[in-house]
Amino acid sequence: MTHNKKLVGAAVSLSFLLCLSVGQAEAVVKKSWYLGFGAGISNLEPDTRGTGYRVEDRQDTGSKLFLGYDLSESLSLEGYYSHLGEAELVPSGRMEYEDSGLSGLYYFYKQSHSYRGWKGFGRLGLGWMKNDSNLYYVQENNRHLLLGGGIEYGFDNGLALRVDVDLYDKDARLVAINLLKRFGGSEEKAAIAAPAMVQDSDHDGVGDTKDACPDSPPGASVDDGGCELDSDGDGVSNSSDRCPDTKKGIRVGVYGCDIDGDNDGIIDSLDRCLSTASGVQVDSRGCEMKLEFNNITFATDSVELTADSVKTLREVADILRRLPEIKIELDGHTDSRGSRTYNRDLSQRRAETARDYLVEEGVSRGRMTARGYGLDNPVADNFTPEGRAENRRVEIRLAE
C-alpha cells in the first residue's frame, strides 16, 4: 500500500507538466494512431461515511483499453475505457467501478526525437465513472478529472511498453503495465533548421540571459521572465499552492489556502467571529454557539406540556438533529407553593417530561441531562399569579 501511495504522488506531480500547446516547430514524426491495452492493480476507496458499512478489501485487478492519436512527438490525445474491479464492503456488499473518458498526454522527457526509446509523460483528462453495487448508493457526480503519468519505451516496429498510474477522481486509482502499437508515423526531415543552442540551467524554457529566477523547481510553470506563476495572486507560487483558486484578498498560509486564525474549524474568509476563545463550540459562521430556552412552562402542580411548550421543544429538537455533536441540560423549576421536597420531585419530573419529548423527536437520550431544582431558582415574583406562572418552567442550555 505504501508503494502505491508513492506512485500516486509521483503521478500527480507529473500531471502538472501537461502542455496543451502544439504550435512549436518540432522534429518530425508524422501524426499516427495507436491502440493499446493494459492490466494492473487498482485501489478503490468508496465513501461509506454514515452508512454502517466499511471497506474490507480496497485492492483488485484492473484493466483498460485505449485508442490514441499522436498530434506531435510531444502531445497525444487518448480515449480510454477502464474496468477497475470492485471493493468489498462489510458486513456484506461490494462496489464495482468502470470508467471511460478522454485525456491528453504530454511527453516531457524524450530520449530521442522519435517514438523510439525511453519517454516520460504526464496525463490530464476528463472521465465518466460508472458504479454498480448490490447495496443502495447515491452517486453525486459521475464526471471527474483524470490525472496520471508514467514512462514508455518504444521499439523500432511501432510497439511500445508503458507503465503508468491513473488517478480517477478521489476514490479510485490504477497502476498498470500496458502494451500499445502505433500505425504509421514514420520519421521525416524537419521543415526548419534546428535553432541555435541556448543555455537554460533550470530547464524552464527561458534562457539564462533572460531568466530572472534561474533556480525554478523542475517542471514548474513560469512566466516570460522565468519565475514561477502565481495564478490566483495570493503570494504563493503554483507549484506550492494547494488551493490554486483562492479568491482575491483572502489571507492564506504557506500552502496558499485560507487560514483559520482562531482554530475553531471555520476559515477566516467565512468566519464572522475571528477571535473565538479556544474550546468554545461555534456555529457555521464561526461564532460562539448559544442554546438557551426558558419558555417551557407548566400549569400548577402539573408535568403536562402546554401547546407553546411543545412548539418550543420541536424547535430545540430540530437544532439538536442538525448539530449532533452538542449536549444539553434540562433544568426543571417550580413556584414556591408546596413543600421543598415535593417541589424538588415535581421539578425533576418536569425536566424528564421535556427530555422524553425530545427523545420521541429523534434526539438521543445520552445527549441530555435532566435535573430538578425545585423552588430554589425563581425568575419572577412568587407573590403574584403571573410571577408564579413564569417560575413553573424547564430551562434548556448547553451542557458544560
N, C-alpha and C positions, 0 to 999 in steps of 0.2 A: 504493500500500500504506500509506503514512504517513497519507493522508487517511482510509482505512478504519479505522486504529487509533484516530484521534482520535474518529471517530463511535462506535466501540465503547466507548471510555472514557466518552463523554458518556452513552451509553445505560445503562451500569452505574450512574452517579451518579443518573440519573433514576429508575431502578427502585427505589431505596431509599425513594422517596417514596410508594410504593403504600400506600394506606389501605384496610383491609377493613371499615371501619365505615360503614354507610349509614343509620344511625338518625337522623341530624340532619335537621331540617326544612329543605328547600331548595326552590328555585324551581321548577320547576314544569312539568316536562316529563313527559308520560306515558311509561310504560315502552314500549319498542319493540324490534322485531327489526331486524337489519341483515345484509346479505350483501355480501361483497366478495372481490376477488382482487387480486393484485399480482405484480410481477416486478422483478428486480434482479440484483445481483452477490453471489455467495456466496464465502466464503473458508473453505477446508477444510484441516484440519491432522491427518490420521491419524497415529497413533503408530507409527512404523516402527523404533523402537529395537530393536536386536538382530536385525533381520530380513534385513539385507543390501540392503534397498531404501531409496530416498529419494524424497521428494516432488519431482516435476519441475514440476508446474503446480497451484497451490493455488486458483486462481480459476476460476469457471464461472458460467453464468447460472442463476438460481434463480427459482422461482415459488411462490405459495402461494394457498390458497383458505380463507376463513374465514367462520364464521357466529357472530354475536354477539347479545347481549341487553342493552339498557341498563337496569340496575337503578335508576339515578337519573341526574341530569345529571352526576354526578362519577364514577360507577362502572359499568363494564360487564364482562360475562362473555363470554368468547370461546373457541370451539373452532376448531381450525385443522388444515390439512394442508399441509406444505411439501415440495416437491421441490427439493433444494439442488444438484443436478448431481453431478459427480464430480471427484475429484482424480486426476491422472495420476502414476504411480509409475514409476521406472526401476530396473532395466533394462526391464521390460515388465509393466505392471499398471495397475489402476485401483481406486478405492474410491468407490462411489456412496452418496449419503446421501438418506434420506427421513425426515421427522419429522411426528408428529401429537401433539396434546395439548390442554390446556385452560389458559387463563390469565385473569387479572383485569387490567383497565386502570383506572388512576386518573387522571382529568383534573385536574391541579393548576393549570393556567393556563387561564382561561376569559375570552375577550374579551366574552362576553355570557352571560346566564343562559338559554341555549338551546343547540341543536346548531349554530347558525349562527356563522360567523366562525372566528377562529383559536383553537386549543386545543393545549396541550402535555400529554403523558401519559407515565406510566411503566407498565411491564408486569412481572408476576411470575406464573409458572405452572409446570406440570409437564408434561413431554413424554416421548414414547417414540420413540427413534431406531431406524431400520432401516437396515442397511448391506448392500451387495451388492458382490462383488468377484470377479474371475477368479483371485484368489490365495487361499490358505488364510489365514484370520484368526480371531481369537478376540475376541468382544465381551463385555467384562467385565460391563457393566451397561447395559441399553438405556434405563433411566429416568434422567431428569435434570431439573434446574431450568432454566426458561426465564426469562431476563432481557431487558429491552428498553425501548425508549422512542422517542418521536418527536413529530411535530407533525401536526395535522389541520386542514383548512379545510372548513367545512360551508356548503352552498348552501341557498337557501330551498326548493328542490324535494326535499330529502332526500338528494341526492347529496353526497358528500364526497371530497376528496383527502387522502391520508395518506402521509407519508414516515416510515419507521421503520427501526430497527435491532433485529434479534433475535439474541440470543446463545444458541445451543444447546449447553449444556454447555461444555467447554473446547476442542473441536476443530472447531466449525462456527459460522458466523455469516452473516447475510443482511442486506444493505442493500437496501430495496425501496421502490418507488412503488406505491401501492395506490389503487383506486377502490372505494367502497362506497356502498350505497343503504340508507337507513332506510325502514321501512314503518310508518306510523302515527307516534305520538309527538307529536301536536300540542300546542301550549302551552296551559296553563290557569292561572288565577289561583292564587296561593299560598293555602294554607289558613290561614296565620297571618300576622300582621303582621311586617314586617321588623324585626329587633332594632335597637336604637339603636347608632350607630357607636361603636366602642371603639378607641382608639389602640393600634396594635400595630406598633412601629417595625421589629422584625426579622421580622415575618410568621410567627411560630411558633405562633400560635393562642392566645397568652397575652397579655392586655392589659398595657400598660406599667405600670399601677399595681400589678400582681401579679407582674410579671416580675423575678425575681432575677438573671437573666442576659440583659440587654437586647440583647446583641450575638451571639446564637446564629447559627451559619452558616446560610445559606439552605438550607431543606429538611431540616435536622437534626431528629430526633425528640427531643422534650423532655418533661420531667415537668410536674406541675401548677404548679411554680414557674418554668417557662420555661427550665430548664437542661437541657443535653444528657444523654441517657440513657447509662448505663454498665451494660449488661445483665449482663456477667459479673463486675462488681465488681473489675476489675483496675486501676482508676485511669485508664483511657484511654477517652474518650468514644466512643460507637458510630460517629460519623462519621469518626473517625481510626483506629478499631480494625480492623486487617486480620485479626485472629484473634478473632472475637467470642464464641467458646465456650471460652475459656481456663478451666481448672479453678481452683477457689478455692485461694488460697495460692501459686500459681505466680508466680515473678518474671518480669516482662515488660519489653520495651523500649518505646521511644517509640511504636511502632505496635501495641502490645498483644499481641505474640507472644512465645513462650518465647525466652529468650536462651541463647546458647552462650558462657559466660564464658571458657572456655579455648580456644575456636576449634578444637575437634577434630572438628566435624561432628556432635556429639551434643548436643541441647538439654539444659539443666541439669536439667529435670524427669525426664529418663531417664538422666542421666549419674551413674554411681556413683563416678567419679574426677574431681572437679571441677577439679583443678589439674594436669592432664596437661601436660607440657612441650611447647613449640612444636615441631612437626615430627614428633612421635612417632606411629607408627601405633597406632590404637586398635581395639578390638573393638566389638560392638554395645552394650556397656554403657559405652563411653567410657573404658575402662581400657587401659593400655599392652598391646599385643599381644605375646605371647611364644610362640615356636615353637621348642622345644628337645627333641630326641630323641637319645639316645646308646646305645640298646639294640639297634642293628642290628649284630649280631655275626656272625663267620665262623669256620669251622674253620681249623686250622693250614694255612698255605700254600694257602688256597682263596679264591676270589671267589664261591663259590656261596652264595646267600641261604638262611638257615635258616628253618624254619616260623615261628618267633617274629619273625624279621626281616621276613618277608613280611606278617605281621599288622600290624606297626608301620607299614610303608610304605603299606599300604592306608589306615590312619588318616590318615597325612600327606597322601595323595592326596585324601582326602575334604575335608580342611581347605583344601587349595590350590584345589580346584574351587569351594568356596564363597567363597573370598577371592581372586579373580583379580588383585587389584592388588598382591599381595605377591610378593617374590622370595626364594629361599633359597640357602644354600650347603651343599654336602655335603662333609664333611671326612673323608678316609679315613686310618686308622691301622693299625699292626701291633704285634706284640710285638717283643722285642729279638733274637730269634733270626734269623740270617742277616745278610748284609752290608747296609750303609746304602743302597747303590744299588739292590739287589734289593728291599728293603722299600719304598723310595720308589715304585718302579714298581708293586709289589703294592698299596700303599695307594691309588694313583691308579686302578687297575683296580677296586678295591672301591668307590670313590666313584662311578665311572662305571656300575658294575653297578646300584647303588641308583638312580642318575639314570635309567638306561634303563628300570627297572621303573616308575618314576613316569610316564615318557613313555607306556608301554603303558597306564597307568591314566588317560590323558587329560590330563596336565599338560604344558604347552608347554615344550619343551627350553630355549627362550630365557629362561625364568624361573629357571633353575637353573644353578649353577656347581659343578663337581666338582673338588676339589683333593686331592692326596695328600701327607701329611705324614710318611710312613714311621714310624720308631720314636721320633721326637723328642718326642712328647707323650703319654707314658703316663698313665693314670689309676689304675693299680694296680701292685703289686709284680711285676716281671718274673721274680722268682726262685721264684714258685710257679705251679703249673698254673692255679689259679683267677685269679690276677692277670693271667697272660698271656692268658687267655680274655677278660677284660674289655678288654684293650688291643687285641685284634683286632676293630675296630669301625669304623662310619661314624657320625659325628655330624651332625645336621641343625640348622641355626639360620637365623634371618632374615638376609638379606644386608644389609650396611651400606650 
